[in-house]
Each structure stands twice: as C-alpha cells, then as structure tokens.
Amino acid sequence: MTTEATGQASAHAPRTNDAATPGPGLPSPVEEVHDDRGVPPTPTHSTEVLTAAGDLLRSLAAPVRIAIVLQLRDSARCVHELVEALGVAQPLISQHLRVLKATGVVYGERHGREVMYRLVDDHLAHIVVDAVSHAQEHL
C-alpha cells in the first residue's frame, strides 16, 4: 500500500498480493494480512473444533494409552497381544482401549472371538511419536 502524500509504501500497512488495483466501481482484491515478520496470522478455529482437539489430547495423556498407540502404529493388535507387549493387566488394557475408542483414536474389528484394534488414522501416531521424541530430547 502507498500513502497518499508520499507515494511510498507505509511500514505499518498490511502486505497485499500483487494483484493490480481495480478500476472505479470494481471490488478490491483480497488482502493477505501478515504480521511484522511477514508471517500470516494463525487461522482461528471454532470452539467445537478446539474442544474436540482438547478431548483428543487428554485421551492420549496416559502412559499406557501412549504405549498402546505406539503398538498399533505398525499393525492391528488384539487385547492379549497388547497385554503381552506392554506387561499390563488385561482389565487395564481394556479400560484404556475404551477411552481411546470413545475419543476416536482407535476402532475395533471383530475377527471370530477376538477384536483387533487399529488406529483410526496415521495423524494420531505422528502426534504420539513426536511427543515421545520431544520428551526423550528433554530428559
């Protein structure tokens, strides 16, 4: 943007895209607003989305649930496989799986007498792996 008096760019004016200035009676181009460092603002999210994200993060906030997600990132597992791998009692594994199912982190598919648990998607594994890596770096 330019100031009327000098014709020079104002230091405090928002940056705009390089689209040409429209003629009289035409709509203005959409401005891309950036901060002083040239970084676009963080998009805002609805309260509903932020609440869902908080619920998801809370569901991952237990060490056993983190371990379950790490186990499931490579392949589906049934409860007894998780019990063996993690050395945790079956009722506790089942309780944590219920929490993870309720928040949409895992889902179960029945195969005969067993239920095979899988991650809903890879995003969740990335969150957990990044958190574990971060914790290892800072111990």
Order of alpha helices (4+ residues) and beta strands (2+ residues): alpha-alpha-alpha-alpha-beta-beta-alpha
